[in-house]
Amino acid sequence: MALRAFRGRIFAIAVIAGVLLSGAAAPAAVDMATGIRYVIPNGTVDQCGTKAAAALNAYLQNAAEAAPGSGEWIATGPIGAAGTRSTTASGTVHCYPSGKGYVVTFTCAVQTPDNPYDAQALCLDIAHNFSGKPQTPLPTPSPQPTGCTTANLVGTWQSDNDPKLSFKMDENGDLTGSDGVSGNWILTGSDATITYYGNHSMTLSPDGKHLKGGGYSLTRKC
Amino acid sequence: VKLRHSVACFAAALMLLSAAFMSSPARAALDTVIGPRTVVPNKPLSDCSARAKSALDSVLQNAFEAGTGSGEWIGAERLSSGGDAAAEAVIECHPVDNGYAASFTCAAQVPPSPITASMLCNKLVAAFGAQQTASAAGAAWH
């Protein structure tokens, strides 16, 4: 009985410790903006929809009406994003009939810091495209440096101690070990944390080629 | 000694197992949906605004009107006090005949948000009281 209770305590402690050790942070956030509204005295909801789709597709992609005839249009992005995992921005345009014309509103959401612009800037450009006003070009993300840069851990890393162990780290912060186990990496200055069977604190060398600490010693292929 | 050894092995295995399960990629993606529109007859726009604020406050937090009198209400869910938003939603109120239409737009970052944008919008529609008062939901304008 006592052994069973003891094992129960060990089980709880072990699970909590495992979760804490592996807690990978996702430091991104949702930024949402609304409030831009145009009142168009003459026009149909269909005309609004046509302009809504064009305005959304100028900055996002795959604009579609949420339900046929609803006047509610949605698109996601950025342009070129493939698959839901790459979606970091979205916009909606709502067309409401009003008298002989319509009212149109704009709502945008952006995931930060994956985008170098906020939801308000995206919505302003979509709205200005809709109304034919001048638009401010949205900033584009800086391309990730490649090679043995100290700016990131992107690349293939080989264990110095185990020839069978290597890691592929990508620009999204994802990591895949040669055993197929996936995890994450984070780099702040020269301090790195990799999540692979728990979190490991490591240090990146000044030449960006070596990563040591937390029980691992890795060399980047570059 | 044998007992200690077995307990230590048991604990180590459990830690490894739970760490392995939790070390899946935490790559967040933005999930956005437009929820079902709710049309409420014979009620003033102020009723929509009151319901929108109440629904956003109950499902998310800190609802506010995007511009005074705009009828566009926004709320956010923060996973920690003062932290970044993991989910946000907008409820727009628009006059229709003698009543109003309320539309729902929801965005969630999954993970860390425990619910999808669709689930969030469904919760908001329910909180808005759509089931009792809506005469039409998701209806076309023409």
Interface residues (C-beta under 8 A of the other chain):
Chain A: L3 F6 R7 I10 F11 I13 A14 V15 A17 G18 V19 L21 S22 G23 A24 A25 A26 P27 A28 A29 V30 D31 M32 T34 G35 R37 V45 D46 A66 A67 P68 G69 S70 G71 E72 I74 T76 T84 R85 S86 T87 T88 A89 S90 T92 H94 C95 Y96 P97 V103 T105 T107 A109 V110 Q111 T112 N172 G173 D174 L175 V181 S182 G183 N184 T195 Y196 Y197 G198
Chain B: L3 V7 F10 A11 A12 L14 M15 L16 L17 S18 A19 A20 M22 S23 S24 P25 A26 R27 A28 A29 L30 D31 T32 V33 I34 R37 A66 G67 S70 E72 I74 A76 D84 A85 A86 A87 E88 A89 V90 E92 H94 V96 A101 S103 T105 A107 A108 Q109 P111 P112 S113 G138 A139 A140 W141 H142
